[in-house]
Amino acid sequence: MPSGAFRKPILALNRIIGHSSAKNHITRPRIGNIAALDDDPNEKRLRKAQDQLLKEAERENARRSFQQRRIDEEARAHQSDPPEIAARYGTKPGEVFAETSSIQKLASNPENAGMPVSFNARIHRVRCMSSKLAFIIFRDQIELVQGVLAYSEGEVSENFVRWAEHLTTEGVVHVRGRLQTPPEEIKGCSIRDLEVRIDTMHLVVPVKEHLPVDTFTIDRVEEDAETHRVESLASTRVRVSNRLAYLRTPTAQSIFRINSVVCCIFRSVLEGHDFIEIHTPKLMPAATESGAEVFRVNYFGRTAFLAQSPQLSKQLSISADFGRVFEIGPVFRAEDSNTHRHLTEYTGLDLEMTINSHYHEALHIIDDLMKNIFKGVYGRCRREIDMVKTRFPHEDLVWLEETPVLTFQQAVGLLNSSGWADEHGRKASETEDLSTRAEIRIGELVKEKYKTDYYIIDKFPASVRPFYTHLDPQDPRFTNSFDIFLRGQEITTGGQRTHEPEALIERMKKAGIEPKGMEEYLQGFEFGVLPHAGCGIGLERILFLMLNLGDIRNASLFPRDPKSLASKAEAVVQLPHPEADTIRYAYDFEHGHPNLELPSVEKLIANYGDATNTSWLDDRYRVWRHEPTGAAIGYAEDNGYALVMGNPLCDSHQYQAVIRDFLKHMRKHKDLRPLWLLVSAEVEEILGSRMGWRTLSCVAEERVSTDSAKKVARKERQAEDAGVTIHEQPIDTPMPQELRDRCDKRIADWKANRKGSKQVHITEVRPWIDMEHRRYLWAETKEGEIAALCILHRLSPANGYQIKFALDFPGSPNGTIEALISAAIQMLAKAGVQNVTFGAGALPEMVTGGNLDGIRAKILSKTYKTVAEQLKLLNKSEFREKFNTQKDAVYVCYPFMGLGVSGARTLIRFFEDDM
């Protein structure tokens, strides 16, 4: 038997049993087949990401170059012009506060020609005719006025004209000049018989780059050569997606001025009828109409619903003896309809009133209200209506002094007698709802017969009305309810409500609504309520039909439909430090970028880090840097092991290449056996599946979603009752030295108080490092002593912040630390941070991962459980659960023959702090 034959197996056995004299390896550490990582499936994705970054960088450079070129051109122009001319133009943000007048008022009278003017306006369009003449269209809300900038010796130079020619549209300029009569009418402007001769013009609100769709383009229309119909060049979806640009157009400005007038008339007419305005809740305990068309929301662990209408609250107001009430407020319908007539949120004009003898008392008031709205709009908004007609051509609304009122049966009879049939060849039914196509046809027939666009259909079938609608006493198949129509489409539904509790409960059950969820509503009727009636009018629907807007979204300020509110996952994550982007760094490295500097670890943590990575800032850790990507990996050396902590700091697509090169470095330069700790599932997959390492999990990141974090109300009250106050250091202000000294003193007290106890931790208490990425909150007693300190460390955008330290100092009142942590989470939530982590916390049981089973797994599991109980590792997790923490498992990974009892002891000794 050759000499030394027993050496290897004896040392290996010694390692397994963990003898104190055991060496951790024999020659070089067994790391595994590193070559398995050479084939990187992310290589193509990385190339694509690099190409995308390069394009974005080129666009950004082009944008900056353009802006700098404009600045340089303006400076050169000013240098070559005499000072008195140079002072007449240029970029001067301070001029925005100069004295101005309304161009709308100044230009409203042609006799104002010759009057000096001073105004602010947006650049709508610039037309340069030559180096000495430019026409600039200024926009002031709904008005467009032409400005003339012409060369004039000693006043307007060619440089002035060229500067104006290159102004970015939508920038705001301050103009001084004089009104003058143009040689001929200006067809491209709303003000056609006056123009402005420009004397001075300064850019006071610059727009650095052109809008994706500018206001001039989004408002353009053209006439179809065949149909001669005027059509918008921008689709409704473009107008919705570029809402701000559309809202700036004179067309949109006119629509929403009319919107305002409708609300004003609605309010004034009803106040004249002794109505009072109310404001009802939009969170309801149960669905008020159709359970399939409601938005469910989480209401402190219970289910609530966004109100489909203020109907129930209006009725309760009547029960409370308000007599007559109205409201202007939002209404929500969870109807997945992507048509030109539907919105998921719209503005309701609602009213409710007691009635004396007949529900037609309400019908007559509503009818009078609608006709007052029509008269008021056409009387007060003529200019706005004419503006809208240039983009949405239509005839003025026609209505009669005495509005035609047809019963539902009469309307169906009129429809059927015209020969109308649905797509299946069937005539309309007297007890079923009308389709939109049928309603429009009835509108055409009413217009032919009565010469009106406005009419009422009464006595709708019970099958198409909500549970609270009063049945017709003469024929319970129908109801005391009506719809009001405009241009053949319904704009409001109204009628009498059921006010008898027994009848109401019966109707609710038939509608599938559980009365038990509506106790508050039913109580209003059990307490007694007078007969009442009312209606709900869709504000957007009125504008949509009155102005022939083609799509109801054109009548909504910020439309909400089933496609609105795109998922947050679709948003591109912006790195806090773009200069520390490892994908861009890798591109620059590959292409030999000169003077390339490795990004700092602190910035990498803010870009890519999780809680474990922040421990690398401690002195006991070494940080290996990957030159081709700028990535970093932190590890500590102990007893022949390299204790590698957390994921590599780089883009996740680079993990495999970075891990491969790190392990090659360890094999070549370090006589250490790697234990990779607290890594995500992505890294565990690389080490376990591709390298064949053994993996297990006995630890989890304990995360809190800020929007679902629990408040610790009882503890917070205890702290408040004891006079504890919470303070936060402003993010842009350094911690004063005096405050740091006070905190250091209390930290020393805290350490002294913990002597003799064993703690498991991965980082030292060092509060004042990397302060750029930390936020500080502290609690003070009523005597002014610091009772607790909470330090938050910024992590990657996905991980949010870590509660790096939460120190409860000796003698602090009960509830102090809980109140402080709760305040920290709430502060982050207000700042838009979605996730907070306490860091790693122990799991009650060890979970085996890849390549680990059998007796070894059982021994490790039993050992872990013993250690966890002895060191009370679960105590921290139990405390953190008060805030509704969720566990995100992280993994321990090690190569074959890489752990054993010796490795476990090394881990425990490394993390254990004998205080």
C-alpha angles and dihedrals in degrees: 000000000000121000114272095017092134094046097087099047092042093052090045091052090046089055093050094053090043101234109189092236094050119124113225096230141005107230115333124001117263103240099161135238101333090175087071087076094057092088101070115190090196096061095097092046090051091051090050092048090049091050090050092049090049092052091048090049091050090050091048092048091048090050093049091044090052092049093047091047090054091049091049092046091051091049092050091047092052091049093053095045124076111260093250091057096039088056090061097068143024142080113315114156090183091066090072088088094054119125109275142176132211111267087205092063096038094051097040092091121054088208088071089081109132094029117130114240136198118185147145118235142155122257103248099173139343124212115186113200098178142331087284104040134051133165115213121192110213121200124209107176105289096357129088118193129179121236122200118210109187131171112260124176110253094002114052119026130195087250088058091053093046091048090053092046091062098046113130112243117249093034114128118240132189109224132193120187146105133281115242139174112257121229089247138004113290106232098185095061136064088228101061107164100050135049135180122247101211118227100165132007129180129182103234101168109032122203105208097205139013118274116252087246115013125214094251092054098043091053097048121118134183135196118247108240093221105035096028088221118147110237132182116244090215119067123231089253090055090050090050095045092049095039100154092054091049094047089057092060118104087238095058092040088056094047093054094045087057088046089057092048092052091054091046093052092044090055097043096046093050093045086054087057091052096259120148125212119245135182116219130196119263095204110081132185093225142012110278100202124000117009090208093061103053134101112234117211134187106250105188093310094321130095119252132168135227107243116262086201138342088253099121094043091048090054092048087053089056089049086053088059098250087138100201125023139170137184139191108205149122123294124196128210119178092204114143093220118137096187131127089254103052137080129173091219125030140155116266124207100202134179137175131185142172116252129213106202112344139020089233086079085075092041091057093049091049091047090051089047093053094049090049089053091052093047092045095049094048091043098046104028105045093127092048093048091051089050091052090049091062088064101026107031116207144140121259115266116268121211137162131235088238109043117222111245115196126182116237089250091052091049091050090047091051089049096047094044088058089063095252120159134171125246089279093052094253126137121234118276124232092221102041132075122268121246120234090252090053092049092051091050091050087052090055092048092048090049090053094046103035102021093231139116091203126068144136132239114203136194102036119194117269090233092070099043132085121260094259095060114112115243120234105259090215096049118012090197086077135047140224089251139110144191125221117216135205121190089345097309131100117252100172143015119208144158149119120318127223106254102176110094096215093052091044094053090049091052091047093054092049088052091052094249116138109230091208090073092052102054094128091052094046092048089067090061096041088056089055130263133193121242109277144175139190147145146231119228124196108228093199090048091056092052093041093055100033093051098033091234094170093222128042090224088073088064096051122083094218106004121219118203133148090281096052126102099041117218115274088230088071092062117102111243111236115211114232088226111035089177087065095053105136093203091056090043090054090052092050091046092050092050095046099250107191123240093013111177126198111249113248119260089236091059092043089055090053090049102041111359137121128195095280093057092062089068089069089078089072117099094240092067127082119210119214115203126212107217098199093058106016088238123149137214122191125209141159127220117228133157094340094313132111105218101203112197126209134328122325112268103246141081109308091240088065096052096100097050093044094047091048093053093044092054091047088053091050092050094048103038109020130061090209135119110226123230108184111205139191098005130157126252090263093060091040088056092054095046097037105037101030102030097033094233121157115251137191139163127222096146136061136191104247104219133183124203104219093219092056101034113133120235117228094221098171093050092045090053090051091054092045092049089052089056096252115160127197121223131190127200110228110252094236096045123081119234109264114246091236091057092046090053091052091050092047090054091053091046088055089051090050093051092047090051092055098055113131095026124106118231133183115218142144100211141044123242100260107151102176104055122105090006090169088074099037135087124202132211127170139180124226130198120232086261090060097252118139106249101177141003129210120190119190121199122203116240133178117311089256094051098040112195137343122224087229096179131008106178121185104199123216114278096018115150119258114278095021099119093043091050091048095050091046090052090050093053092047091049091053091047090055089051090056096255109147103189137043127179130199089202128243121349130183122259118224092236134029114246117207119225131183127349094001123110143113126047094339091059091048093050092048092046093050092046091050093050091052093049092046091053095045094049094036090232094170095061094086092049092052090053092048093050088073087077095050098258119188120210119236107188119232125190144233112216129186138162125254111293087009105120124025123145091304091058092046091052090049090053093049093047091049094051097037117098115197100203 
